[in-house]
Amino acid sequence: MKKIDIHVHTRAFKGIPRKDAGTTYATPEELIAMYDKLGVEKGVIMTSFCLECGLQGQSNEETMYLVEKYPGKFDWFCNIDPRMGDNTPNYDLSYFISYYKERGAKGVGEVSYNLYMDDPFMENLYYHCEKNSMSIIIHIAPKIGGCYGLVDELGLPRLEKILAKYPGLTILGHSHAFWSEISADNNEKIRNTYPTGKVIPGGRVVELMRKYPNLHGDLSAGSGYNAVSRDEDFGCAFIEEFQDKLYFGTDICAPNNKPQLSFWLDRMMNEGRISKEAYKKVSRENALWILAGAK
């Protein structure tokens, strides 16, 4: 069964190499070749509109162009900076969101602005995403400055506030600072890393996913893969419990990336450690729900 990648990046032009790795984004052609090896049918492109997490911006129009150029290979999320319009926290962001939704955008993301999770500008964005029935993928960060992503403290209190305030908004959590909260022993030293060892029951991600129907999980990148694979018994139980709220993803950013989640899910299903039903939902069916216009 072919998977759908809920979270990937690609560009029409390779652009400036990243300083740390010296690599550029994979081209659509390179990404499609990678997908053939991973058993992926299509990817959902996250528009890289946020300058805090890249060396150059990517317009919604560029992403829309890629989806149109490679039919059947990609869908897309638009990205809306909450300061767009007139740089006030009460601007009608539906003006932008509805425009891109009418042109095929399936959600908003990846939202990585280095603002507090409950900043008034961000609350305005949540309000208009909820109003337009557009799911949102958020990257959570531990601090202002020196990183990218929406800032929340240990235990994700600001995220809980937003989940409660906007119950009609489907939020897909993502990043180290989100997935490290799967274990109750998370702390400031490890929350922005890849924690190892057994998962301690009582983690905030589990608690919040049980409490709030609108919190879902984007399993892309090393952070999502690490969350479910570091303790396979826990990871399989987690997938079974939240099979309706989890999404396969890669977060491929360069042609030399080697995402492991696809192979791990295949192995867990083949060994009977996750059910075929859960495997299908996480690998594909939940993404189809998002792409169909989740409410």
Secondary structure in CASP SS format (residue, H / E / C, confidence):
PFRMAT SS
TARGET T0000
AUTHOR 0000-0000-0000
METHOD secondary structure of the structure
MODEL  1
M C 1.00
K C 1.00
K E 1.00
I E 1.00
D E 1.00
I E 1.00
H E 1.00
V E 1.00
H C 1.00
T C 1.00
R C 1.00
A C 1.00
F C 1.00
K C 1.00
G C 1.00
I C 1.00
P C 1.00
R C 1.00
K C 1.00
D C 1.00
A C 1.00
G C 1.00
T C 1.00
T C 1.00
Y C 1.00
A C 1.00
T C 1.00
P H 1.00
E H 1.00
E H 1.00
L H 1.00
I H 1.00
A H 1.00
M H 1.00
Y H 1.00
D H 1.00
K H 1.00
L H 1.00
G C 1.00
V E 1.00
E E 1.00
K E 1.00
G E 1.00
V E 1.00
I E 1.00
M E 1.00
T C 1.00
S C 1.00
F C 1.00
C C 1.00
L H 1.00
E H 1.00
C H 1.00
G C 1.00
L C 1.00
Q C 1.00
G C 1.00
Q C 1.00
S C 1.00
N H 1.00
E H 1.00
E H 1.00
T H 1.00
M H 1.00
Y H 1.00
L H 1.00
V H 1.00
E H 1.00
K H 1.00
Y C 1.00
P C 1.00
G C 1.00
K C 1.00
F E 1.00
D E 1.00
W E 1.00
F E 1.00
C E 1.00
N C 1.00
I C 1.00
D C 1.00
P C 1.00
R C 1.00
M C 1.00
G C 1.00
D C 1.00
N C 1.00
T C 1.00
P C 1.00
N C 1.00
Y C 1.00
D C 1.00
L C 1.00
S H 1.00
Y H 1.00
F H 1.00
I H 1.00
S H 1.00
Y H 1.00
Y H 1.00
K H 1.00
E H 1.00
R C 1.00
G C 1.00
A C 1.00
K C 1.00
G E 1.00
V E 1.00
G E 1.00
E E 1.00
V E 1.00
S C 1.00
Y C 1.00
N C 1.00
L C 1.00
Y E 1.00
M C 1.00
D C 1.00
D C 1.00
P H 1.00
F H 1.00
M H 1.00
E H 1.00
N H 1.00
L H 1.00
Y H 1.00
Y H 1.00
H H 1.00
C H 1.00
E H 1.00
K H 1.00
N C 1.00
S C 1.00
M C 1.00
S E 1.00
I E 1.00
I E 1.00
I E 1.00
H E 1.00
I E 1.00
A E 1.00
P C 1.00
K C 1.00
I C 1.00
G C 1.00
G C 1.00
C C 1.00
Y C 1.00
G C 1.00
L E 1.00
V E 1.00
D C 1.00
E C 1.00
L C 1.00
G C 1.00
L C 1.00
P H 1.00
R H 1.00
L H 1.00
E H 1.00
K H 1.00
I H 1.00
L H 1.00
A H 1.00
K H 1.00
Y C 1.00
P C 1.00
G C 1.00
L C 1.00
T C 1.00
I E 1.00
L E 1.00
G E 1.00
H E 1.00
S C 1.00
H H 1.00
A H 1.00
F H 1.00
W H 1.00
S H 1.00
E H 1.00
I H 1.00
S C 1.00
A C 1.00
D C 1.00
N C 1.00
N C 1.00
E C 1.00
K C 1.00
I C 1.00
R C 1.00
N C 1.00
T C 1.00
Y C 1.00
P C 1.00
T C 1.00
G C 1.00
K C 1.00
V C 1.00
I C 1.00
P C 1.00
G C 1.00
G C 1.00
R H 1.00
V H 1.00
V H 1.00
E H 1.00
L H 1.00
M H 1.00
R H 1.00
K H 1.00
Y C 1.00
P C 1.00
N C 1.00
L E 1.00
H E 1.00
G E 1.00
D E 1.00
L C 1.00
S C 1.00
A H 1.00
G H 1.00
S H 1.00
G H 1.00
Y H 1.00
N H 1.00
A H 1.00
V H 1.00
S H 1.00
R C 1.00
D C 1.00
E H 1.00
D H 1.00
F H 1.00
G H 1.00
C H 1.00
A H 1.00
F H 1.00
I H 1.00
E H 1.00
E H 1.00
F C 1.00
Q C 1.00
D C 1.00
K C 1.00
L E 1.00
Y E 1.00
F C 1.00
G C 1.00
T C 1.00
D C 1.00
I C 1.00
C C 1.00
A C 1.00
P C 1.00
N C 1.00
N C 1.00
K C 1.00
P C 1.00
Q C 1.00
L H 1.00
S H 1.00
F H 1.00
W H 1.00
L H 1.00
D H 1.00
R H 1.00
M H 1.00
M H 1.00
N H 1.00
E C 1.00
G C 1.00
R C 1.00
I C 1.00
S C 1.00
K H 1.00
E H 1.00
A H 1.00
Y H 1.00
K H 1.00
K H 1.00
V H 1.00
S H 1.00
R H 1.00
E H 1.00
N H 1.00
A H 1.00
L H 1.00
W H 1.00
I H 1.00
L H 1.00
A C 1.00
G C 1.00
A C 1.00
K C 1.00
END
